[in-house]
């Protein structure tokens, strides 16, 4: 028998190899000859798709797997294989063996299963079972759990990105761009610092315009022009980088003694605070989680932190506006309640303190902890417990791309004891960990599901809450897609319960990954299809939509530093009448800190050059026509949703496009 074997090499830099590549076909009736793949000229070049002939003494029967081997030729040269296809003489159809892996080292062997997704109960041959077990045993040696710090989820056991296996690393182009863009931004802003006088405070608010050179965006410029306006301040709680904090206020907190008389001038004349509370038009943003967090010390100077409460009113004409702000959780004579009727500079500084708290919460909690670190748990468990042939592995893997490396870089470069947050952010240093531990004490699985999140916060009827509207539309599309895939492979609840690999996966997630998250509420076993569909939908929603909502706009909202300051250098004001412009300038980040804030938020929030948009599965792990039809339907629904979002934004001066599927990545890569 002569089999036609097609081998595809990766498209990224250094994917090709000049090493020897051998292949062996393994079928139910035996194995082919071990064949060196060698055509005239150069084989396995980048982007190459090469055809070869492999012989066997007899018909191998249905093919089970392909064995690839790489051996050194002069020098070691890694190889990235996309897939192997095998055509059988006399048959119209062919076998596809997805790979999407690096072959690293000399005399390395990789065995690829045929592309049809199979649960463990679908495999009946001893070779199939032993291959599944061997793959997982090897992966569990490579991908190990690490308790990075007490009170937060576990992560991958890697001191830095260099400790990760090649399959979890950035491609060379991604790595070069990541390092190069950060250097570019810091160099660009270093030149600005030198031009302005390094290390000093700004003279006035207009001085911040002097770092608005090349790094800018339309929304950042809009922010610069409108940041003082109360309606814009309120808008950011709905559609800024931290849109998950606002809640309906049914009763004023006992530690926030706002009276009706205080805020009457902010309400329409025909109503009262008591009436508006009953109607559901009063909302609260409470940063109690910030109370008592130790402040960072930057260049021997203690920074300052507040834990503000902000009361907001959904005005029938002006939209959501702030009507009262208190900058401490304990009301006393030195903790005034700031009002829009106060001296303009006092009200402005109070709003800056709220926005400063927003910076800490969205960067560390909404963004890092509730997307990056949460998805890392799923990523590690998936690699440890699900073989590549498993349908849930095939479903999740594209949504976990690059997450391990970007998280390792975050731990070593952003939030480490000598990282960027330590040098410019008021919660840098010890405050980071304490803030994270507090968040995980209250984090729940329920809050990660958009429907329950909005319901529990009482914000389902808030107007112009585009983040909510688009999130719900995306959730429905994602859930339909996941349901379609799951239903192909699980016909009943009992099939979910009886899938031992799936149960090992959820146990690893709940018992190992989230062991230090006491109230998370995720069971350590899956009993129904519905439970599985919901969990997978949460994972995909978090790694796409939720990450995009908190990450992609951070430069837009933070580039104009007074709008969202990363640190505050003086304590909150205690006397409304004593606030001066000089006090404000001495409180805001200095020139150096402002430049770093602008550089980092641009670096992390910009569109990635190698981004794979949501729903675009470049690596085709599924090969069955039925699964491919479900994926095609998913893409069509995403396209229709995007058209709906764009139509909704037509004519708006301030557009909300962060949750357009074409602008979201398939996974957390930055």
URRAHU-V595113 format. One record per pair of residues at least 24 apart in sequence whose ideal C-beta (glycine too) atoms are under 10 Angstrom apart, sorted by the first residue. I is the first residue (numbers start at 1). GAP is how many residues later the second one is. Records with the same first field share a line. If there is no record, write none. Layout:
I->GAP + GAP
This chain:
1->24 + 26 + 31 + 53 + 54 + 55 + 56 + 57 + 58 + 59 + 87 + 88 + 89
2->30 + 51 + 52 + 53 + 54 + 85 + 86 + 87
3->24 + 29 + 32 + 49 + 50 + 51 + 52 + 53 + 57 + 60 + 83 + 84 + 85 + 86 + 91 + 92
4->47 + 48 + 49 + 50 + 81 + 82 + 83 + 84 + 85 + 90
5->27 + 30 + 32 + 45 + 46 + 47 + 48 + 49 + 61 + 79 + 80 + 81 + 82 + 89 + 90 + 92
6->43 + 44 + 45 + 46 + 77 + 78 + 79 + 80 + 81 + 88 + 90
7->30 + 36 + 37 + 41 + 42 + 43 + 44 + 45 + 59 + 61 + 72 + 74 + 75 + 76 + 77 + 78 + 79 + 90 + 92
8->36 + 39 + 40 + 41 + 42 + 72 + 73 + 74 + 75 + 76 + 77 + 91 + 92
9->34 + 35 + 36 + 37 + 38 + 39 + 40 + 41 + 70 + 71 + 72 + 73 + 74
10->34 + 36 + 37 + 38 + 69 + 70 + 71 + 72 + 89 + 90 + 91 + 92 + 161 + 609
11->35 + 36 + 37 + 69 + 71 + 160 + 162 + 607
12->34 + 35 + 68 + 158 + 159 + 160 + 161 + 162 + 598
13->33 + 67 + 158 + 159 + 160 + 161 + 162 + 163
14->32 + 63 + 64 + 65 + 66 + 88 + 157 + 158 + 159
15->29 + 30 + 31 + 32 + 33 + 63 + 64 + 65 + 66 + 67 + 87 + 156 + 157
16->26 + 27 + 28 + 29 + 30 + 31 + 32 + 61 + 62 + 63 + 64
17->26 + 27 + 28 + 29 + 53 + 55 + 56 + 59 + 60 + 61 + 62 + 63 + 64 + 86
18->24 + 25 + 26 + 27 + 54 + 55 + 56 + 57 + 59 + 61
19->24 + 25 + 50 + 51 + 52 + 53 + 54 + 55 + 56 + 57 + 58 + 59 + 60 + 84 + 86 + 87 + 89
20->24 + 49 + 50 + 51 + 52 + 53 + 86 + 87
21->29 + 31 + 47 + 48 + 49 + 50 + 52 + 58 + 60 + 82
22->45 + 46 + 47 + 48 + 49 + 87
23->29 + 31 + 43 + 44 + 45 + 46 + 61 + 63 + 89
24->30 + 32 + 41 + 42 + 43 + 44 + 45 + 85 + 87
25->29 + 30 + 31 + 35 + 38 + 39 + 40 + 41 + 42 + 59 + 61 + 63 + 70 + 72
26->34 + 37 + 38 + 39 + 40 + 41 + 85 + 86 + 88 + 101 + 105
27->29 + 31 + 32 + 33 + 34 + 35 + 36 + 37 + 38 + 59 + 61 + 68 + 87 + 100
28->31 + 32 + 33 + 34 + 35 + 36 + 97 + 99 + 100
29->27 + 29 + 30 + 31 + 32 + 33
30->26 + 27 + 28 + 29 + 30 + 31
31->25 + 26 + 29 + 33 + 34 + 36
32->24 + 25 + 26 + 28 + 31 + 34 + 35 + 54
33->24
34->33 + 35
36->33 + 35
37->31 + 47
44->26 + 33 + 35 + 36 + 37
46->34
47->35
48->34
49->33 + 34 + 36
51->34 + 36
52->32
54->32
59->29 + 30 + 31
60->26 + 28
61->27
62->26 + 33 + 52 + 63
63->25 + 31 + 32 + 34 + 50 + 51
64->31 + 33 + 47 + 49 + 50 + 59 + 61 + 63 + 64 + 67
65->30 + 32 + 45 + 46 + 47 + 48 + 49 + 62 + 63 + 66 + 324
66->29 + 31 + 33 + 44 + 45 + 46 + 47 + 48
67->42 + 43 + 44 + 45
68->29 + 31 + 33 + 35 + 40 + 41 + 42 + 43 + 44
69->34 + 38 + 39 + 40 + 41 + 42
70->32 + 33 + 34 + 35 + 36 + 37 + 38 + 39 + 40
71->34 + 35 + 36 + 37
72->33 + 34 + 35 + 36
73->33
76->28 + 29 + 30 + 32
77->26 + 27 + 29
78->24 + 25 + 26 + 27 + 30 + 88
79->24 + 25 + 29
80->24 + 86 + 87 + 91
81->29 + 31
82->536 + 537 + 538
83->29 + 32 + 536 + 537 + 538 + 540
84->28 + 30 + 31
85->30 + 538
86->28
95->528
96->524 + 527 + 528
97->526
98->290 + 291 + 296 + 299 + 521 + 522 + 523 + 524 + 525
99->289 + 520
100->67 + 288 + 297 + 298 + 301 + 518 + 519 + 520 + 521
101->64 + 65 + 66 + 287
102->63 + 64 + 65 + 66 + 67
103->63
104->61 + 62 + 63
105->61
110->25
111->24
112->276 + 277
113->274 + 275 + 276 + 277
114->275 + 509
115->273 + 274 + 279 + 505 + 506 + 507 + 508 + 509 + 512
116->273 + 275 + 506 + 507 + 508 + 511
117->271 + 272 + 273 + 274 + 275 + 276 + 277 + 278 + 368 + 371 + 372 + 504 + 505 + 506 + 507 + 510
118->269 + 271 + 272 + 273 + 371
119->270 + 271 + 272 + 273 + 370 + 371 + 376 + 377 + 379 + 380 + 381 + 382 + 383
120->267 + 269 + 270 + 378 + 379 + 380 + 381 + 382
121->374 + 377 + 378 + 379 + 380
122->267 + 268 + 269 + 367 + 377
123->264 + 266
128->259 + 261
131->256 + 257 + 258
132->254 + 255 + 256 + 257 + 258 + 369
133->254
134->253
135->251 + 252 + 253 + 254
136->247 + 248 + 249 + 250 + 251 + 252 + 254 + 365 + 368
139->26 + 243 + 244 + 245 + 246 + 247 + 248 + 249
140->243 + 244 + 245 + 368
141->243
142->25 + 26 + 241 + 242
143->24 + 25 + 236 + 237 + 238 + 239 + 240 + 241 + 242 + 261
144->236 + 240
145->232 + 235 + 236 + 239 + 363 + 367 + 368 + 370
146->234
147->365 + 368 + 369
148->225 + 228 + 259 + 263 + 285 + 288
149->262 + 283 + 284 + 287 + 288 + 367
150->283 + 287 + 366
151->282 + 283 + 285 + 286 + 287 + 288 + 289 + 290 + 365 + 366 + 367
152->217 + 221 + 281 + 284 + 285 + 287 + 288 + 291 + 362 + 364 + 365
153->216 + 220 + 221 + 223 + 224 + 227 + 283 + 287 + 290 + 356 + 359 + 360 + 361 + 362 + 363 + 364 + 367
154->219 + 222 + 223 + 226 + 227 + 354 + 358 + 359 + 360 + 361 + 362
155->217 + 218 + 221 + 222 + 224 + 225 + 249 + 252 + 253 + 256 + 358
156->220 + 221 + 223 + 224 + 227 + 247 + 248 + 249 + 251 + 252 + 255
157->223
158->246 + 247 + 249 + 250 + 253 + 254
159->249 + 252 + 253
160->245 + 248 + 249 + 251 + 252 + 253 + 256
161->243 + 244 + 245 + 246 + 247 + 248 + 249 + 250 + 251 + 252
162->243 + 246 + 250
163->245
164->240 + 241 + 244
165->218 + 239
167->216 + 237
168->211 + 215 + 232 + 233 + 234 + 235 + 236 + 237 + 240
169->233 + 235 + 236 + 239
170->231 + 232 + 235 + 236 + 239 + 440 + 499
171->230 + 231 + 439
173->436 + 437
174->227 + 228 + 231 + 232 + 434 + 435 + 436 + 437 + 495 + 496
175->230 + 234
177->431 + 432 + 433
178->224 + 227 + 228 + 231 + 425 + 430 + 431 + 432 + 491 + 492
179->230
181->418 + 421 + 422 + 423 + 425 + 427 + 428 + 489
182->231 + 238 + 417 + 418 + 420 + 421 + 422
183->416 + 420
184->30 + 31 + 415 + 418 + 419
185->29 + 30 + 370 + 410 + 411 + 413 + 414 + 415 + 416 + 417 + 418 + 419 + 421
186->234 + 409 + 410 + 412 + 413 + 414 + 417
187->412
188->25 + 26 + 27 + 407 + 410 + 411 + 414
189->24 + 25 + 26 + 402 + 403 + 405 + 406 + 407 + 408 + 409 + 410 + 411 + 413
190->402 + 405 + 406 + 409
191->404
192->399 + 402 + 403 + 406 + 407
193->397 + 398 + 399 + 401 + 402 + 403
196->395 + 396 + 398 + 399
197->394
198->392 + 393 + 394 + 397
199->100 + 391 + 392 + 393 + 394
200->390 + 391 + 392
201->368 + 381 + 384 + 385 + 386 + 387 + 388 + 389 + 390 + 393
202->359 + 360 + 382 + 383 + 384 + 386 + 387 + 388 + 389 + 392
203->378 + 379 + 382
204->377 + 378 + 380 + 381
205->143 + 355 + 356 + 357 + 376 + 379 + 380 + 383
207->378 + 384 + 387
208->351 + 352 + 353 + 354 + 355 + 380 + 381 + 383 + 386 + 390
209->351
210->381 + 384
211->348 + 349 + 350 + 380 + 383 + 384 + 386 + 387 + 388
212->347 + 348 + 386
213->385
214->388
215->340 + 344 + 380 + 383 + 384 + 386 + 387 + 388 + 391
216->339 + 340 + 343 + 344 + 382 + 386
217->336 + 338 + 339 + 342 + 385 + 388 + 389
218->338 + 436 + 437
219->334 + 336 + 337 + 338 + 340 + 341 + 435 + 436 + 437 + 438 + 439
220->333 + 335 + 336 + 337 + 338 + 339 + 340 + 343 + 378 + 381 + 382 + 385
221->335 + 338 + 339
222->334 + 338 + 431 + 432 + 433
223->333 + 334 + 335 + 336 + 337 + 339 + 340 + 341 + 431
224->335 + 336 + 337 + 338 + 339
225->335
226->334 + 337 + 427 + 428
227->121 + 124 + 125 + 128 + 330 + 333 + 335 + 336 + 337
228->116 + 119 + 120 + 123 + 334 + 335
229->89 + 92
230->36 + 82 + 83 + 85 + 88 + 89 + 90 + 91 + 92 + 93 + 110 + 117 + 121
231->84 + 86 + 87 + 88 + 89 + 90 + 91
232->87 + 89 + 331 + 422
233->77 + 79 + 87 + 88 + 89 + 92 + 115 + 118 + 119 + 121 + 122 + 330
234->49 + 51 + 76 + 78 + 79 + 80 + 81 + 84 + 85 + 86 + 87 + 88 + 89 + 230
235->84 + 85 + 86 + 229 + 230 + 231 + 419 + 421
236->84 + 118 + 119 + 122 + 317 + 321 + 327 + 328
237->46 + 48 + 73 + 75 + 83 + 85 + 117 + 121 + 222 + 225 + 228 + 230
238->45 + 74 + 81 + 82 + 221 + 224 + 225 + 226 + 227 + 228 + 229 + 230 + 418
239->225 + 226 + 227 + 228 + 229 + 230 + 231 + 310 + 314 + 318 + 415 + 416 + 417 + 419 + 420
240->115 + 118 + 122 + 227 + 309 + 310 + 313 + 314 + 316 + 317 + 318 + 323 + 324 + 416 + 418
241->117 + 118 + 120 + 121 + 122 + 125 + 126 + 308 + 309 + 310 + 311 + 312 + 313 + 314 + 315 + 316 + 317 + 323 + 360 + 364 + 417
242->43 + 113 + 115 + 116 + 117 + 118 + 119 + 120 + 121 + 123 + 124 + 125 + 225 + 307 + 308 + 311 + 312 + 315 + 322
243->119 + 123 + 216 + 222 + 223 + 224 + 225 + 228 + 306 + 307 + 310 + 413 + 415
244->117 + 118 + 121 + 122 + 126 + 203 + 206 + 209 + 210 + 213 + 215 + 223 + 224 + 227 + 302 + 305 + 306
245->38 + 39 + 40 + 41 + 42 + 44 + 65 + 112 + 113 + 116 + 117 + 120 + 121 + 212
246->37 + 38 + 39 + 40 + 64 + 66 + 74 + 211 + 212 + 213 + 216 + 219 + 222
247->36 + 37 + 38 + 39 + 209 + 210 + 211 + 212
248->29 + 32 + 33 + 34 + 35 + 36 + 66 + 208 + 209 + 210 + 211 + 212 + 213 + 214
249->27 + 28 + 31 + 32 + 33 + 34 + 35 + 36 + 37 + 60 + 62 + 63 + 64 + 209
250->27 + 28 + 30 + 32 + 34 + 208
251->26 + 31 + 33
252->25 + 30 + 32 + 57 + 59 + 72
253->31 + 33 + 35 + 56 + 58 + 73 + 76 + 78
254->77
255->31 + 33 + 54 + 71 + 73 + 74 + 75 + 76 + 80
256->28 + 30 + 52 + 53 + 54 + 55 + 68 + 69 + 70 + 73 + 75 + 81
257->67 + 69 + 74 + 80
258->24 + 51 + 53 + 65 + 66 + 67 + 68 + 73 + 79 + 81
259->65 + 78
262->49 + 61 + 62 + 75 + 77 + 79
263->48 + 50 + 59 + 60 + 61 + 74 + 76 + 77 + 78
264->59 + 77
265->58 + 74 + 75 + 76
266->45 + 46 + 47 + 49 + 52 + 55 + 56 + 57 + 58 + 73 + 74 + 75
267->46 + 48 + 54 + 56
268->45 + 47 + 48 + 49 + 50
271->42 + 45
273->38 + 40 + 50 + 51
276->37 + 38 + 39 + 47
279->35
280->34 + 178 + 179 + 180 + 181 + 182
281->31 + 32 + 33 + 34 + 35 + 39 + 180 + 181
282->29 + 30 + 31 + 32 + 41
283->27 + 28 + 29 + 30 + 31 + 37 + 39 + 40 + 174 + 175 + 176 + 179
284->25 + 26 + 27 + 28 + 40 + 173 + 174
285->24 + 25 + 26 + 27 + 37 + 40 + 69 + 72 + 73 + 76
286->24 + 25 + 40 + 43 + 71
287->40 + 42 + 66 + 67 + 69 + 70 + 71 + 73 + 74
288->41 + 150
289->68 + 71 + 72 + 75 + 76 + 145 + 146 + 149 + 150 + 152 + 153
290->39 + 66 + 67 + 70 + 71 + 75 + 136 + 137 + 141 + 145 + 148
291->37 + 38 + 39 + 147
292->37 + 139 + 142 + 146
293->67 + 133 + 134 + 137 + 138 + 139 + 141 + 142 + 145
294->133 + 135 + 136 + 137 + 138 + 139 + 140 + 141
295->131 + 132 + 133 + 134 + 135 + 136 + 272 + 273 + 276
296->125 + 126 + 127 + 128 + 129 + 130 + 131 + 132 + 133 + 134 + 135 + 136 + 271
297->125 + 131 + 132 + 133
298->124 + 125 + 126 + 127 + 128 + 130 + 131 + 269 + 271 + 291 + 292 + 294 + 295
299->124 + 291 + 293 + 294
301->268 + 289
302->124 + 267 + 269
303->53 + 121 + 122 + 123 + 124 + 125 + 126 + 128 + 263 + 264 + 265 + 266 + 267 + 268 + 286 + 290
304->49 + 52 + 122 + 263 + 264 + 265 + 266 + 267 + 268 + 283
305->48 + 51 + 52 + 55 + 121 + 122 + 126 + 130 + 262 + 263 + 266 + 267
306->29 + 44 + 47 + 48 + 50 + 51 + 54 + 120 + 262 + 265 + 266
307->46 + 50 + 265
308->30 + 42 + 43 + 45 + 46 + 47 + 48 + 49 + 50 + 264
309->28 + 45 + 48
310->28 + 40 + 41 + 43 + 44 + 45 + 47 + 48
311->26 + 28
314->147 + 148 + 149 + 150
316->147
319->143 + 144 + 145
320->142 + 143 + 144 + 145
322->25 + 28 + 29 + 32
324->26
325->24 + 25 + 26 + 28 + 29
326->24 + 28 + 246
327->26 + 27 + 29 + 30 + 244 + 245 + 246 + 247
328->25 + 244 + 246
332->242
333->241
334->238 + 239 + 240 + 241
335->237 + 239
336->236 + 237 + 238 + 239 + 240
337->239
338->234 + 235 + 238 + 241
339->237
342->234 + 235 + 237
343->233 + 234 + 235 + 236 + 237
344->235
345->228 + 231 + 232 + 233 + 234 + 235 + 236 + 238 + 239
346->227 + 229 + 230 + 231 + 232 + 233 + 234 + 237 + 238
347->229 + 232
348->214 + 231 + 233 + 236
349->213 + 219 + 221 + 223 + 224 + 227 + 230 + 231 + 232 + 234 + 235 + 238 + 239
350->222 + 223 + 226 + 229
351->211 + 212
352->209 + 210 + 211 + 212 + 213 + 216 + 220 + 232 + 235 + 236
353->212 + 215 + 218 + 219 + 220 + 234
354->210
355->202 + 203 + 207 + 208 + 209 + 210
356->70 + 208 + 209 + 210 + 211 + 212 + 216 + 231 + 232 + 233
357->69 + 70 + 207 + 211
358->199 + 200 + 205 + 206 + 207
359->66 + 67 + 68 + 195 + 198 + 199 + 202 + 204 + 205 + 206 + 207 + 208 + 209 + 238 + 242
360->61 + 65 + 66 + 67 + 68 + 71 + 72 + 75 + 206 + 207
361->66 + 74 + 78
362->187 + 188 + 189 + 191 + 192 + 195 + 196 + 202
363->51 + 52 + 58 + 62 + 64 + 69 + 187 + 188 + 191 + 195 + 201 + 203 + 237 + 238 + 241
364->50 + 51 + 57 + 61 + 63 + 64 + 67 + 68 + 69 + 71 + 72 + 75
365->70 + 71 + 73 + 74 + 75 + 78 + 185
366->73 + 180 + 181 + 183 + 184 + 185
367->43 + 179 + 180 + 182 + 183 + 184 + 187 + 237 + 301
368->39 + 42 + 43 + 46 + 47 + 53 + 64 + 68 + 71 + 182 + 183
369->66 + 67 + 70 + 71 + 74
370->69 + 70 + 73 + 77 + 78 + 172 + 176 + 177 + 180
371->32 + 77 + 171 + 172 + 173 + 174 + 175 + 176 + 177 + 178 + 179 + 180 + 297
372->31 + 34 + 35 + 38 + 39 + 170 + 171 + 175 + 178 + 179 + 296 + 298
373->30 + 34 + 37 + 38 + 63 + 67 + 140 + 295
374->66 + 69 + 71 + 74 + 139 + 140 + 143 + 146 + 164 + 165 + 168 + 169 + 172 + 173 + 294
375->24 + 25 + 28 + 29 + 32 + 163 + 164 + 165 + 167 + 168 + 171 + 172 + 292 + 293
376->24 + 27 + 28 + 30 + 31 + 32 + 34 + 137 + 292
377->131 + 132 + 133 + 135 + 136 + 137 + 138 + 140 + 145 + 162
378->25 + 127 + 130 + 131 + 135 + 157 + 158 + 160 + 161 + 162 + 164 + 165
379->24 + 25 + 28 + 134 + 160 + 164 + 288 + 289
380->24 + 128 + 129 + 132 + 133
381->123 + 124 + 125 + 126 + 127 + 128 + 129 + 130 + 131 + 132 + 133
382->123 + 126 + 127 + 157
383->125
384->120 + 121 + 124 + 125 + 128 + 129
385->115 + 116 + 117 + 118 + 119 + 120 + 121 + 122 + 123 + 124 + 127
386->113 + 115 + 116 + 118 + 119 + 122
387->114
388->233
389->232
390->99 + 109 + 111 + 112 + 115
391->94 + 95 + 97 + 98 + 99 + 108 + 111 + 230 + 231 + 233 + 236
392->90 + 93 + 94 + 97 + 98 + 107 + 109 + 110 + 113 + 140 + 143 + 144 + 147
393->108 + 112 + 228
394->91 + 95 + 223 + 225 + 226 + 227 + 228 + 229 + 230 + 233
395->86 + 87 + 90 + 91 + 94 + 141 + 144 + 145 + 222 + 226 + 227 + 232 + 235 + 236
396->109 + 140 + 143 + 144 + 147 + 225 + 271
397->220 + 222 + 224 + 270
398->142 + 145 + 214 + 216 + 217 + 218 + 219 + 220 + 221 + 222 + 223 + 268 + 269
399->137 + 140 + 141 + 142 + 143 + 144 + 145 + 215 + 218 + 266 + 267 + 268 + 269
400->139 + 143 + 266 + 267 + 268
401->142 + 211 + 217 + 218 + 264 + 265 + 266 + 267 + 268
402->206 + 208 + 210 + 263 + 264 + 265 + 266 + 267 + 268
403->140 + 144 + 264 + 265 + 266
404->264
405->264
406->198 + 261 + 262 + 263 + 264
407->261
409->261
410->194 + 260
414->186 + 190
420->146 + 176 + 177 + 179 + 180 + 183
421->145 + 146 + 179
423->144 + 169 + 170 + 173
424->142 + 143 + 165 + 166 + 168 + 169 + 170 + 171 + 172 + 173 + 175 + 176
425->140 + 141 + 142 + 164 + 168 + 171 + 172 + 175
426->139 + 140 + 141 + 142 + 143 + 163 + 167
427->139 + 140
428->138 + 139
437->79
439->78
440->74 + 76 + 77 + 78 + 79 + 80
441->75 + 76 + 77 + 78
442->75 + 76 + 77 + 78
443->71 + 74 + 75 + 76 + 77 + 78
444->73 + 75 + 76 + 77 + 78
445->65 + 69 + 72 + 74 + 75 + 76 + 77 + 78 + 89 + 90 + 93
446->73 + 74 + 75 + 76 + 92
447->73 + 74
448->72 + 74 + 86 + 87 + 89 + 90 + 91 + 93 + 94 + 98
449->26 + 30 + 85 + 86 + 88 + 89 + 92 + 93
450->24 + 25 + 26 + 28 + 87 + 88 + 91 + 95 + 96
451->24 + 25 + 28
453->93
464->188 + 190 + 192
465->191
466->179 + 182 + 183 + 186 + 188 + 189 + 190 + 191 + 192 + 193
467->78 + 79 + 82 + 83 + 189 + 191 + 192
469->175 + 176 + 179 + 187 + 190
470->75 + 78 + 79 + 171 + 172 + 174 + 175 + 178 + 186 + 187 + 188 + 189 + 190 + 191
471->70 + 74 + 75 + 78 + 188
473->72 + 164 + 167 + 168 + 171 + 172 + 175 + 186
474->66 + 67 + 70 + 71 + 72 + 74 + 75 + 140 + 163 + 164 + 167 + 171 + 185 + 186 + 187 + 190
475->62 + 63 + 65 + 66 + 70
476->61 + 161 + 165
477->60 + 64 + 68 + 137 + 138 + 156 + 157 + 159 + 160 + 161 + 163 + 164 + 184
478->55 + 58 + 59 + 60 + 61 + 62 + 63 + 66 + 67 + 136 + 137 + 156 + 159 + 160
479->54 + 55 + 57 + 58 + 59 + 61 + 62
480->53 + 57 + 150 + 153 + 154 + 157
481->52 + 55 + 56 + 59 + 134 + 149 + 150 + 152 + 153 + 154 + 156 + 157
482->50 + 51 + 52 + 53 + 54 + 55 + 56 + 57 + 58 + 59 + 148 + 152
483->46 + 47 + 49 + 50 + 51 + 53 + 54 + 147
484->49 + 142 + 143 + 145 + 146 + 147 + 149 + 150
485->48 + 51 + 137 + 141 + 142 + 145 + 146 + 149
486->43 + 44 + 46 + 47 + 50 + 51 + 144
487->42 + 46 + 139 + 143
488->134 + 136 + 138 + 139 + 141 + 142
489->135 + 137 + 138
490->36 + 38 + 39 + 42 + 43
491->38
492->36 + 37
493->33 + 34 + 35 + 36 + 37 + 38 + 39
494->33 + 34 + 35
495->34
496->29 + 30 + 31 + 32 + 33 + 34 + 35 + 36 + 37
497->28 + 29 + 30 + 31 + 32
499->27 + 33
502->24 + 30
503->24
505->30
506->25 + 26 + 29
509->26 + 30
540->74 + 75 + 126 + 127
542->126
543->71 + 121 + 122 + 123 + 124 + 125 + 126
544->69 + 70 + 71 + 115 + 117 + 120 + 121 + 122 + 123 + 124
545->69 + 113 + 114 + 116 + 119
546->113 + 118 + 122
547->117 + 118 + 120 + 121 + 122 + 123
548->66 + 110 + 111 + 112 + 113 + 115 + 116 + 117 + 120
549->107 + 109 + 110 + 115
550->55 + 108
551->50 + 53 + 54 + 107 + 113 + 114 + 117 + 118 + 119
552->52 + 53 + 54 + 55 + 105 + 106 + 107 + 111 + 112 + 113 + 118
553->48 + 52 + 103 + 104 + 105
554->43 + 46 + 47 + 48 + 49 + 50 + 51 + 52
555->42 + 43 + 44 + 45 + 46 + 47 + 48 + 49 + 50 + 51
556->45 + 46 + 49 + 98 + 102
557->44 + 48
558->39 + 40 + 42 + 43 + 44 + 46 + 47
559->35 + 38 + 39 + 40 + 42 + 43 + 46
560->34 + 38
561->27 + 28 + 30 + 32 + 33 + 34 + 36 + 37 + 40
562->26 + 27 + 32
564->33 + 37
565->24 + 28 + 29 + 32
566->27 + 28 + 30 + 31 + 32 + 34 + 35
567->26 + 27 + 30
569->24
603->67
604->66
605->65
606->64
607->56 + 58 + 63
608->57 + 61 + 62
610->55 + 59
611->51 + 52 + 53 + 54 + 55 + 56 + 58 + 59
612->53 + 54 + 55 + 57
613->25 + 29 + 47 + 48 + 49 + 50 + 51 + 52 + 53
614->24 + 28 + 45 + 46 + 47 + 48 + 49 + 50 + 51 + 52 + 53
615->24 + 46 + 47 + 49 + 51
616->45 + 46 + 49 + 50
617->49
618->48
619->47
634->27
635->26
637->24
638->24 + 26
